């Protein structure tokens, strides 16, 4: 093991890289160090586990530790990497109260990201959660259950039983607060309402899901209100106030205070870059690790991928940080192939994302914010249209709102957003493909998209939006 491929982090990017490398270079060792118990799990599925749509916590595992070993990966859980020495080409690992040095031939930093709770005092109290990791999801689902009736199997080897059992005897909450109206906040609002809990959602800005644009945010807000969620828009949470036991008891905000039994903080994540901050590995403007088109950092033999790394944006051509699941898996796989001897680009990103808000489906891609587009040298123009999702005479259709953003000078498609209740989210893939291809609105309008009454009207909502915006450009 004089030149092993060493991976720090056993989730999406790390195990994708290790799996690909093990297949392509079976004569060379690959070691993955993971500081926790869980590896390769579907983080995006945690709200649906809390909701109950996903029955078992282990259903969210993409690759079990046993399967990783079967693939030829030397997986070492509960091993925390505490230092990186790029000159010596070695890392320092802590395990069972001791440390040891592990040399590497190539190194992948796939340390992910962490949930942000500051600057909200009290976010560390019992009864205050983030939805970042399977143990967090298990703890929330336990807190929602009646005492002694938890749906969480604490016999699962990987579960943090200390955290879960802390809430096993709690009475189910009657009122909860969600701080943050992004992906996590919207998805968890649905999860709490399914459990018949009074739900209050606080959002600092004036609309939900800011990356999706105002049209999506406004429609989602109306829908959440119809589902019984109380929205506090333009409202900043100042503190999660505790009771005499130190547990969350109320939320203090800039307009008053409200008593709650539980709080969930979902105000964003930040990349885990502490390990490389004292090394020659460069960070980008976003604070994530800067990489080239192959995922290589500024130090030879050191790569980075996943939520801790930047990637190249398909619209601007500049580095950007958009932490999403496919980005991590795709980059990890490419780096594994590159380290094995077959250079493979990690690919561009366009910020393509979808989210479910009760019955609504939302999608977004590219540049939607006019200020951001202008800062990147574009002259943005946008249009939002509403069109039917199916032929008008065919049952099951729904109004689909499509927003497109284009460059006035070149006609190039810069971004788009979609919201509706009938297969709206999947339509964002058409726009993602068009953006990756550098298409103009005129070219988008002429796409030969499929038509049949059960699936789409003759003019798909995407084509309707392109037609209207193209007329504005002309």
N, C-alpha and C positions, 0 to 999 in steps of 0.2 A: 504494500500500500504506500509506495513512495510518491505517487502522483494521483491520488484519488480526486474525483470530482466531489467537492463538499458543498452541501446545500444547507443554508440557514433558514429554517422555516418549513413546516410540513403541511402547508395548506395548498391552495390552488396552483400557484406558480411553482412552488418548490417541488411538489410531488409530480406535477406534469413534466417538469424538467428531468427529474430523476427517472421517471418511468421511460421517457423517450430515450434518455441516455443509456439506460440499462439494456434496452432493446438494440440500440445501434452500436454500442461498444461493450459487449458482454465480457470482454477480457480485462476491463478496467473497472476498479471499484467505484461505487457511488455511495456516499454517506449522507444521510439527512438528519440534522439535529433539530428537534422540536422541543421547546421549553415546557409545553403543556402535555396533556393527555390526548386531546383530540387532534386528528389529522384529516385533511382532505374532506371537509364537510361543506354543505350548501348553506352558507351564511344567509343568502337571500330567502331561504325557506323558513327561517326562524319565526317570523310573524304568523305563518300558516301552521306552525306547530303549536304556538300559543293559542291560536284560534281553534285548533282541533281538527283542521282539514288534514294535516299530517298527524297520524296517530302516534307513532313512536319516534323518539329522538334519534335512534339509530337509522331510521329511514333517511335521514339527512346526510348520512355518510356516503361520499362518492367512492372512497377507497378505504377499506379497513386496514388497520396495521398489519393484520395477517396477510392480506392480499398484497400489500406493499412488499413484504418480505418474500412472498412467492414470486414477485417480479424481479428479484435479485437486488433489492434495495436494502442497504444496511440502515434501517430506521431506528433511531435512538430517541425515544420520547423521554420527557422529564430531564432533558439535557439542555441547559440554557447557555448559549454562546454569550460570553461576557466581554470578549475582546477580539479585535482583528489586527494582526500585524502584517501589513502588505509587504514589508521589506523581508521579513522572515518567511513569508507565505505560509502562515499558520494562524490558527484561531485558538482562543482559550475557552474551554468549556467547563461549566460548573454542573456537578451531579452528586447528589447524596452528601453535600457538605464539603466536597473536595473539588479541586480543579485540575485539569490536565490540558496539554497542548496537542492540537491535531494539525499536522501539516496538510497542505492541499496542493494539487496541481492546477486546478481551476476552482473558482469559488463563485457561488451564486448567493446573493443576498436577497432573500424573499421573506422579509420580516413583517410584511403586511402593514397595517395601520392600527391606530387605537381610537376609541371613541372619545370625543371632546365633551367634557362636562363643565369646564370653566367658561366664562367667569360667573357661574351660578353657585353661590354659597349653599351648602347643605346637600349638594348632589352626592355626597359620600354617605349619607344617612341610610340606615336600614329602611327598606320600603321605597328607596329610590333606585331605579335600574337604568342601565343602558341595554340596548338590544345588540350586543356585540359578542357573539360567541354562544355556543350551545349551552354552556352552564347558565348564562344569563337567561336564555329562553326557558330552561328547565326551572329556574327559580321563579320566574314570572308565572309560568303555568301552575306551579305549586301554590303560589300566593293566591291565585284565582280559584283554587279548589277548596272544598270544605275540609276542615281538619280531619286527618286520617283518611282522606279520599283523594290523595294526589294521583294524577295520571302519570307521574314521572316514575319510571322504574329505577330506583336508587341502587338496584343490584347490577346495573350496567357498569362494567369495569371503569369506563372513562368518566362517569359523572362525578362532579365535585359534590359529594354527599354533605359536606359541612355547610356549603352554601344553600343547597336545596332544603336540607332539613331545618334550616333556620326559619323557613317560612311554612313548614308542614303544619304547624298548629295555629297559623294566622286565620282569622275569620276572613272570608272572601270580601274584597273591597266593594263598597257601595258606590264610591265616587273615585275616579282617577283623573290625574292630570297628565297630559302629554306636552312636553316642552319641545317645540320644533315641528314645523309643518312640511318637512321634506318627505323623502321616501319612507323612512321608518315611522314618522309620525302618522302619516296617512294610512299606512298598512296596519299599524297597531291600533288606530282608532276603530277599524273594522274588527280586529281581534277582540278588543274590549267590549264592543257593542254586542257581539255574538254571545258573550258571557253575561249580557244584560246588565252591564255596569254603566252608570252615568259617566259620560266621558267629556272632558273639557280639554280642548286643544289650543295651546297658546303659540302664536306666531308673531315674531317681532315685526316682520314686514306686512304689507297690505294684502298679499295673496299667497296661497299655498303653492307648493311645488315650484319654487322660483326658477329652476333650470328649464321648466317646461313652458314658460311664458304666461302672460296674463290670461289669455283666452282659456287655456287649460285650467289654470288656477281658479278662475271665477266659476267655471262649470263644476269643478270638483267641490268647491266650497258650498255651492247650492245643494249638491247631491249629499254631502256629509250632513248638512243641516237637516235635510229630509230624512236622513237615517238616524236622527236623534243626537248627533254630535254637536255640542255647544262650542262655537268657535270664538276665540278672542284674538282677532287680527289687530295688527298695529299695537300689540301689547307685549311689553318686555317683562319677562320674569326676573324678579330681583333676588329671590331667595326661596329655597325649600325649607320651611320652618319646621322645627322638630317639637315633639312633646316632651314630657318629663322623662320618658324612656329613651329619648334621642331618635325616635322614629319619625319619619315624615308625617306631618299632621296638617299642613296647609301650604298653600302657594302664595307668596307675596309678589304682587306685580305692580306696575306703575299706575294702576287704576284701583287698587284695593287688595283684598286678600280673600281666599276661598279655601275652605276646609276640604281635605282630600284624605283618602286612606292609602294611596299609592301614587307614585309619580314615575314617569318614564321620560328620560332625557334623550332626545335624538336631534342634536344640533350640529352633527357633522363628525368627521374623522380627520386625523392627521397622520402622515406617513411615519413609520417607525424607522428613524435614521440615526438614532443615538450611537449604534455600533460603529458607524463609519465617520462620525463627526470629527474624530481625532486622527483620521487617516487621510491620505492624498486623494481619496475618492471624492469627486466634486458633487455638490448638490446643485440642482437647478433653481430657477427663480421661484418655483412653487414651494421649495423646501424639500421636495422629493429628490431621489438620486438621479442625476443626469446620465443618460445612456445614449448610445448611437443606434443605428438602425438594426443592429444585431443584439441589442441589449447589453453591450459592453460598456463598462464605466471608463473613467479616465485612467484607471490603473490596469495594466495588462493582466489578463487572466482572471479579472474580477468582473462579474456580471450582476445585474439587478433586474428584478421583474416583479410584477404584481402591484399591490397598493403602496409599496414604498418607492416606486420608480416612475419616472416620467416616460412619455412616449411622444411620437410625432403626430401632430394634429393634421387630419386629412384636408382641412379647409385652409388653415393658415400656413401650414408647412413648418410651424415652430413647435418646440417642446411644450407639452402641456401635461397636467396631472388630472386624469379622470379615472378614479379607482372603481373598476367594474369587473365582474366575474370572468367574462369572456376574454377581456384584455389580459388578465392574469394567466388564465389557462393557455391562451394562444402564445403569449410571450415565453412562458415557461417551456412549452413544448419546442418552440423554435430554438431557444438557448440550449436545451438538451441536445438537439440535433447538431447545432453549431459546435458545441464542445466535443461532440463525438466525431467531428471532422467534416461535417457537411454544412457549411455556412447557410443559415436560413434567416431571413429578415423577420423581425417580430411583427411587422405590419403596422399600419397607421391606426389611429383612433379617431372617432368622430363624435364621441360622447353619446352613442346610441343607447337609449335606455327606455324601459317600459315600466309601468307601475299600475297596480290594480287598486281602485278606490271603490270598494263595495261593488256596484254593478258597472262602474265605469272603467274603461281601459284607456290608459294614457301612454303616449310615446313621444319621444323627442330625439333630435339628432342635429349635429352641427352647431352653427352660430345662430342664436335666436335674438340675443340682446343687441340692439342697434349700436349702443356705445362700444361694446366689445368689437363688433364688426368694423366700426369706423376706426377704432384704435389699430386695427390690423390692415388699414388702407383701403377698405371697401366703402362703397356708397350704398348703404342698405336701403331696401324698400321691401315692404311686407304686405301681405293680404291674408285675411282670415275669411274662409267661406264655410257654409254649412250645406252638406249634401247628404242624400240618402245612402245607406250602406248596401241596400239591395234595390232591385226594381220595385217601384212603388206599389205594384199590385201583389207582390210576393210577401207573405207574412214574415214577421220576425225582424224587420229592418229597424234602423234607428238613425236619428240625425248624427252625422259625423262632422265634427269641426276640424278643419285642416288649416293650419297656418304655414305659409311658406315665406322664406326670406331669401331675397336675391340681391345681387350686385347690380345697381342701376346701369353702370357703364358697360359691363361685359355680359350681363344677363345670367351669370353663373349662379346656380343654386348654392346658397350658403347654409341653410338650415331649415328645419321644419318641425312642427308639432301636430299631434293628432289626439282627439279625445272623442269617445263615443262608447256605447254599450254593446255594439255588435261587431266583434272582430276588428275593432279599430286599431289596437296596439300593433298587430302584426303588419299593418300597412306601412308602419314606419320603416320596415326593411326595404321597401321600394325606394324611399328617400335616401336611406343609408347607402344603398348601391349607387344611386345617382350621384351622390356627393363623392364617393370614392372614385367614380369614373370622371369627375370634373364636369358633369353635364350642365348645360344651361337650362333655363326654364322652358325655352322653346323646344329643346330636345326632350325634356321631361314630358311636355304636353303630347309629343308624338309617340310616346311609348305604346307598344301594342300589349296592353294589359288584358288579362282574361275577363270575359264577360259571360255570365249566365245568371238568370234571375235569382237563384238562391244565394248567390255569392256576391254579386255586384250589379249595379246598373250598367248600362252601356258605357256611360262615362263614370269611371271610378271616382270617388271623392278626391283622390290625389290628382287625377287628370283635370277635374273641374277646377281645383285650386290653381293648378298650373295654367290653365286656359285663362282664368280671370287675371292672374298676376301678369301673365305674358301680355295681355291686352293693355295693362297699365304701363308695362315697360315700353311697349311699342308706341 
